[in-house]
Every structure is written in structure tokens, then in C-alpha cells.
């Protein structure tokens, strides 16, 4: 479906209950398309698992991809009482 109006924020919850995998070109395409849907001051917000060395590396790959595509990126680490550990990654447009 074609979306005409841009958004101030889009939240992407990556974790599906299983171990994630290396960012693929398909995800890169989706991130690129989502970045086009945010307003000039808009933000993409990623919830990414951060409980293993592998998922931490994958979070860094998303960050690097966003930076390479002119997005300003910030990362915070979240550890909730249930034992989940996640990164909250924000990527904002630079214009």
C-alpha cells in the first residue's frame, strides 16, 4: 500500500522470540524505505536484542548501515526486570 504522509517516528521491533541473524540486504532495503517515510526531523526506533555477543554485533551492523545512509544514530542498552536485554537504537535524518 502506498503511504503518502511522512511519519514523525517509526518503531521497528526486530526480536521475534528467536535468535536474530546477520542483517541482510532485504533488511537494508526495508530500512532504506522506512527512512524515506519519516519527516525531516523524524526518527526510526529499533528494538534489537542485546543479550549475546552475536546480537550485539548485529546491532552494530544496523548502526553502521544507518550511519552510512546519512542517519544520526544513538544506542541505549535496556535491561528489564524479566531478564530481557535489548538495545534501543534511534536513527534520525540529518536534514
BANU-367269 format. One record per residue (C-alpha): residue number from 0; residue in one letter; x, y, z; chain. Coordinates in steps of 0.5 Angstrom, whole numbers, m for minus. Each point is the difference from the previous one (the first is absolute). Layout:
// residues N
<atom n="NUM" res="A" px="X" py="Y" pz="Z" chain="A"/>
...
END
This chain:
// residues 95
<atom n="0" res="X" px="0" py="0" pz="0" chain="A"/>
<atom n="1" res="X" px="3" py="7" pz="m2" chain="A"/>
<atom n="2" res="X" px="1" py="4" pz="6" chain="A"/>
<atom n="3" res="X" px="m1" py="8" pz="m2" chain="A"/>
<atom n="4" res="X" px="1" py="3" pz="7" chain="A"/>
<atom n="5" res="X" px="7" py="0" pz="4" chain="A"/>
<atom n="6" res="X" px="0" py="m2" pz="7" chain="A"/>
<atom n="7" res="X" px="4" py="3" pz="6" chain="A"/>
<atom n="8" res="X" px="2" py="m7" pz="2" chain="A"/>
<atom n="9" res="X" px="0" py="m7" pz="m2" chain="A"/>
<atom n="10" res="X" px="1" py="m6" pz="5" chain="A"/>
<atom n="11" res="X" px="4" py="m6" pz="m2" chain="A"/>
<atom n="12" res="X" px="m1" py="m6" pz="5" chain="A"/>
<atom n="13" res="X" px="5" py="m5" pz="m3" chain="A"/>
<atom n="14" res="X" px="0" py="m5" pz="5" chain="A"/>
<atom n="15" res="X" px="m5" py="m6" pz="m2" chain="A"/>
<atom n="16" res="X" px="2" py="m4" pz="6" chain="A"/>
<atom n="17" res="X" px="6" py="m4" pz="m3" chain="A"/>
<atom n="18" res="X" px="7" py="2" pz="m1" chain="A"/>
<atom n="19" res="X" px="1" py="5" pz="m5" chain="A"/>
<atom n="20" res="X" px="4" py="0" pz="m6" chain="A"/>
<atom n="21" res="X" px="5" py="4" pz="m4" chain="A"/>
<atom n="22" res="X" px="m3" py="6" pz="m3" chain="A"/>
<atom n="23" res="X" px="m2" py="m2" pz="m8" chain="A"/>
<atom n="24" res="X" px="0" py="4" pz="m6" chain="A"/>
<atom n="25" res="X" px="m8" py="m1" pz="1" chain="A"/>
<atom n="26" res="X" px="0" py="4" pz="7" chain="A"/>
<atom n="27" res="X" px="5" py="5" pz="m3" chain="A"/>
<atom n="28" res="X" px="m6" py="1" pz="m6" chain="A"/>
<atom n="29" res="X" px="m5" py="1" pz="6" chain="A"/>
<atom n="30" res="X" px="4" py="5" pz="4" chain="A"/>
<atom n="31" res="X" px="1" py="4" pz="m6" chain="A"/>
<atom n="32" res="X" px="m7" py="0" pz="m2" chain="A"/>
<atom n="33" res="X" px="m2" py="2" pz="7" chain="A"/>
<atom n="34" res="X" px="5" py="5" pz="1" chain="A"/>
<atom n="35" res="X" px="m4" py="4" pz="m6" chain="A"/>
<atom n="36" res="X" px="m6" py="m1" pz="4" chain="A"/>
<atom n="37" res="X" px="2" py="5" pz="5" chain="A"/>
<atom n="38" res="X" px="m1" py="7" pz="1" chain="A"/>
<atom n="39" res="X" px="7" py="4" pz="m1" chain="A"/>
<atom n="40" res="X" px="0" py="0" pz="8" chain="A"/>
<atom n="41" res="X" px="m3" py="m7" pz="0" chain="A"/>
<atom n="42" res="X" px="3" py="m6" pz="4" chain="A"/>
<atom n="43" res="X" px="1" py="m7" pz="m2" chain="A"/>
<atom n="44" res="X" px="0" py="m4" pz="7" chain="A"/>
<atom n="45" res="X" px="3" py="m7" pz="0" chain="A"/>
<atom n="46" res="X" px="m1" py="m5" pz="6" chain="A"/>
<atom n="47" res="X" px="5" py="m5" pz="m1" chain="A"/>
<atom n="48" res="X" px="2" py="m6" pz="5" chain="A"/>
<atom n="49" res="X" px="7" py="1" pz="3" chain="A"/>
<atom n="50" res="X" px="1" py="m6" pz="4" chain="A"/>
<atom n="51" res="X" px="5" py="m3" pz="m4" chain="A"/>
<atom n="52" res="X" px="7" py="1" pz="m3" chain="A"/>
<atom n="53" res="X" px="m4" py="m1" pz="m7" chain="A"/>
<atom n="54" res="X" px="m6" py="4" pz="1" chain="A"/>
<atom n="55" res="X" px="5" py="6" pz="3" chain="A"/>
<atom n="56" res="X" px="4" py="m1" pz="m7" chain="A"/>
<atom n="57" res="X" px="m7" py="0" pz="m4" chain="A"/>
<atom n="58" res="X" px="m2" py="7" pz="4" chain="A"/>
<atom n="59" res="X" px="7" py="3" pz="m2" chain="A"/>
<atom n="60" res="X" px="m1" py="m2" pz="m7" chain="A"/>
<atom n="61" res="X" px="m7" py="3" pz="0" chain="A"/>
<atom n="62" res="X" px="3" py="6" pz="3" chain="A"/>
<atom n="63" res="X" px="6" py="1" pz="m6" chain="A"/>
<atom n="64" res="X" px="m5" py="m1" pz="m5" chain="A"/>
<atom n="65" res="X" px="m5" py="5" pz="2" chain="A"/>
<atom n="66" res="X" px="7" py="5" pz="1" chain="A"/>
<atom n="67" res="X" px="2" py="m2" pz="m7" chain="A"/>
<atom n="68" res="X" px="m7" py="2" pz="m2" chain="A"/>
<atom n="69" res="X" px="1" py="7" pz="3" chain="A"/>
<atom n="70" res="X" px="m5" py="m1" pz="6" chain="A"/>
<atom n="71" res="X" px="3" py="2" pz="7" chain="A"/>
<atom n="72" res="X" px="0" py="m6" pz="5" chain="A"/>
<atom n="73" res="X" px="m1" py="m1" pz="7" chain="A"/>
<atom n="74" res="X" px="0" py="m6" pz="4" chain="A"/>
<atom n="75" res="X" px="m2" py="m2" pz="7" chain="A"/>
<atom n="76" res="X" px="0" py="m6" pz="4" chain="A"/>
<atom n="77" res="X" px="m6" py="m2" pz="4" chain="A"/>
<atom n="78" res="X" px="m1" py="m6" pz="5" chain="A"/>
<atom n="79" res="X" px="m7" py="m1" pz="2" chain="A"/>
<atom n="80" res="X" px="m2" py="m4" pz="7" chain="A"/>
<atom n="81" res="X" px="m2" py="m6" pz="m4" chain="A"/>
<atom n="82" res="X" px="7" py="m1" pz="m2" chain="A"/>
<atom n="83" res="X" px="0" py="2" pz="m8" chain="A"/>
<atom n="84" res="X" px="6" py="4" pz="m2" chain="A"/>
<atom n="85" res="X" px="m1" py="5" pz="m6" chain="A"/>
<atom n="86" res="X" px="3" py="6" pz="m4" chain="A"/>
<atom n="87" res="X" px="m5" py="5" pz="m2" chain="A"/>
<atom n="88" res="X" px="3" py="4" pz="m6" chain="A"/>
<atom n="89" res="X" px="m2" py="6" pz="m3" chain="A"/>
<atom n="90" res="X" px="1" py="3" pz="m7" chain="A"/>
<atom n="91" res="X" px="m1" py="7" pz="m2" chain="A"/>
<atom n="92" res="X" px="0" py="3" pz="m6" chain="A"/>
<atom n="93" res="X" px="5" py="5" pz="m1" chain="A"/>
<atom n="94" res="X" px="m4" py="5" pz="m4" chain="A"/>
END
